[in-house]
Amino acid sequence: RWLEVCDCVLRLPGESAGADLEVERAKELGIPVYLTPEQIWAVEPEGIPE
């Protein structure tokens, strides 16, 4: 149920049936799914660590 309040999802590498289900659910909810932190920083540059 936490997924419904997320701004986005960061899918880390590796096999995980549970993570794959969360990605599918996020897409159903219209929540962006990113595969790297750099993808997030491209749309939210103020979140880049210094």
KEZADREN-839107 format. One line per field, with one value per residue: y, z, x of N, C-alpha, C in turn; residue in one letter; residue number from 0. Coordinates in steps of 0.05 Angstrom, whole numbers, plus 32768, in hexadecimal, padded with zeros to 4 digits. Each point is the difference from the previous one (the first is absolute). Layout:
N
n_py Y | ...;
n_pz Z | ...;
n_px X | ...;
ca_py Y | ...;
ca_pz Z | ...;
ca_px X | ...;
c_py Y | ...;
c_pz Z | ...;
c_px X | ...;
gutor A | ...;
drenvex NUM | ...;
END
This chain:
50
n_py 7FE8 | 7FFE | 7FEF | 8000 | 8004 | 7FEF | 8010 | 7FED | 7FEE | 7FF8 | 7FF4 | 7FF3 | 7FFC | 7FEB | 7FE6 | 8007 | 7FEA | 8005 | 8007 | 7FEA | 7FF4 | 800B | 7FFA | 7FE9 | 7FFE | 8008 | 7FF0 | 7FED | 8008 | 7FFE | 7FF0 | 8013 | 7FEF | 8002 | 7FFD | 801A | 8007 | 7FFC | 7FEC | 7FFC | 8002 | 7FF2 | 7FF6 | 7FFA | 8013 | 800C | 7FE7 | 800C | 7FEB | 800F;
n_pz 8000 | 8007 | 7FEC | 8009 | 8013 | 7FF0 | 7FFE | 8005 | 7FEE | 8010 | 7FE8 | 8015 | 7FF7 | 7FF3 | 8002 | 7FFD | 8005 | 801A | 7FFA | 7FF0 | 8014 | 8011 | 7FEE | 7FFC | 801A | 8003 | 7FEB | 800C | 8015 | 7FEA | 8011 | 7FFC | 7FEF | 8011 | 7FF0 | 8001 | 8014 | 7FEC | 7FFB | 801A | 8002 | 7FEA | 800F | 8014 | 7FF1 | 800E | 7FF8 | 7FEE | 800B | 8014;
n_px 8010 | 8019 | 7FFD | 7FE7 | 8012 | 800D | 8014 | 8011 | 800A | 8014 | 8002 | 800A | 8019 | 7FFB | 7FFF | 7FE6 | 7FF2 | 8005 | 8019 | 8000 | 7FF3 | 8012 | 8012 | 7FF4 | 7FFE | 8019 | 8006 | 7FF1 | 800E | 8010 | 800D | 8011 | 800C | 8014 | 8015 | 8006 | 8010 | 8011 | 7FF0 | 8001 | 801B | 7FFC | 7FED | 8011 | 800C | 7FED | 7FFB | 8010 | 800C | 800B;
ca_py 8018 | 8017 | 8008 | 8014 | 801A | 8006 | 8012 | 7FF0 | 7FE7 | 7FFA | 7FE3 | 7FF9 | 7FE8 | 7FE6 | 7FF2 | 8002 | 7FFF | 8014 | 801A | 8001 | 8006 | 801C | 8011 | 7FFE | 800F | 801C | 8008 | 8001 | 8018 | 8017 | 8008 | 7FFC | 7FEC | 8006 | 7FEA | 800A | 801A | 8015 | 8006 | 8011 | 801B | 800E | 800E | 800D | 8006 | 800A | 7FE9 | 7FF5 | 8003 | 800F;
ca_pz 8000 | 8000 | 7FE5 | 7FF8 | 8009 | 7FF6 | 7FE9 | 7FEB | 8009 | 7FF6 | 7FFE | 8001 | 7FF0 | 800D | 7FFD | 8017 | 7FF7 | 800F | 7FF5 | 7FE6 | 8005 | 8008 | 7FE8 | 7FF1 | 800E | 7FFD | 7FE5 | 7FFF | 800F | 7FF3 | 800F | 7FF0 | 8009 | 7FF6 | 8003 | 800B | 800D | 7FED | 7FF3 | 8012 | 8002 | 7FE6 | 8002 | 801A | 8005 | 801B | 8011 | 7FFC | 8017 | 7FFB;
ca_px 7FF0 | 8012 | 8006 | 7FEC | 8008 | 801B | 8003 | 800D | 800B | 801A | 8002 | 801C | 8006 | 7FFE | 7FE7 | 7FEE | 7FE4 | 7FF1 | 8007 | 7FF4 | 7FE3 | 7FFD | 8004 | 7FE7 | 7FEB | 8007 | 7FF8 | 7FE3 | 7FF8 | 800B | 8017 | 8018 | 8013 | 801B | 8013 | 8019 | 7FFC | 8005 | 7FE6 | 7FF0 | 800C | 7FFA | 7FE6 | 8000 | 801D | 8006 | 8005 | 801B | 8011 | 8018;
c_py 8019 | 800B | 8017 | 801C | 8008 | 8014 | 7FF1 | 7FE6 | 7FFD | 7FE2 | 7FF9 | 7FE6 | 7FE6 | 7FF4 | 8002 | 8000 | 8015 | 801C | 8003 | 8006 | 801D | 8012 | 7FFF | 8011 | 801E | 800B | 8003 | 801A | 801A | 800C | 7FFB | 7FEB | 8006 | 7FE8 | 8009 | 801A | 8017 | 8007 | 8011 | 801C | 8010 | 800F | 8010 | 8008 | 800A | 7FE9 | 7FF4 | 8004 | 800F | 7FF2;
c_pz 8000 | 7FE4 | 7FF7 | 8008 | 7FF6 | 7FE8 | 7FE9 | 800D | 7FF4 | 8000 | 7FFF | 7FF0 | 8011 | 7FFC | 8019 | 7FF5 | 800D | 7FF5 | 7FE4 | 8002 | 8008 | 7FE8 | 7FEF | 800D | 7FFE | 7FE5 | 7FFE | 800D | 7FF4 | 800F | 7FEF | 800D | 7FF3 | 8006 | 800C | 800F | 7FEC | 7FF0 | 8011 | 8000 | 7FE6 | 8002 | 801A | 8008 | 801C | 8014 | 7FFD | 8018 | 7FF9 | 8009;
c_px 8011 | 8005 | 7FEE | 8008 | 801C | 7FFF | 800C | 800A | 801C | 8003 | 801E | 8004 | 7FFD | 7FE4 | 7FF0 | 7FE4 | 7FEF | 8005 | 7FF3 | 7FE2 | 7FFC | 8004 | 7FE7 | 7FEA | 8005 | 7FF7 | 7FE2 | 7FF6 | 800B | 8018 | 8019 | 8013 | 801B | 8012 | 801A | 7FFA | 8004 | 7FE6 | 7FEE | 800B | 7FFC | 7FE6 | 7FFD | 801D | 8006 | 8004 | 801C | 8012 | 8019 | 8018;
gutor R | W | L | E | V | C | D | C | V | L | R | L | P | G | E | S | A | G | A | D | L | E | V | E | R | A | K | E | L | G | I | P | V | Y | L | T | P | E | Q | I | W | A | V | E | P | E | G | I | P | E;
drenvex 0 | 1 | 2 | 3 | 4 | 5 | 6 | 7 | 8 | 9 | 10 | 11 | 12 | 13 | 14 | 15 | 16 | 17 | 18 | 19 | 20 | 21 | 22 | 23 | 24 | 25 | 26 | 27 | 28 | 29 | 30 | 31 | 32 | 33 | 34 | 35 | 36 | 37 | 38 | 39 | 40 | 41 | 42 | 43 | 44 | 45 | 46 | 47 | 48 | 49;
END
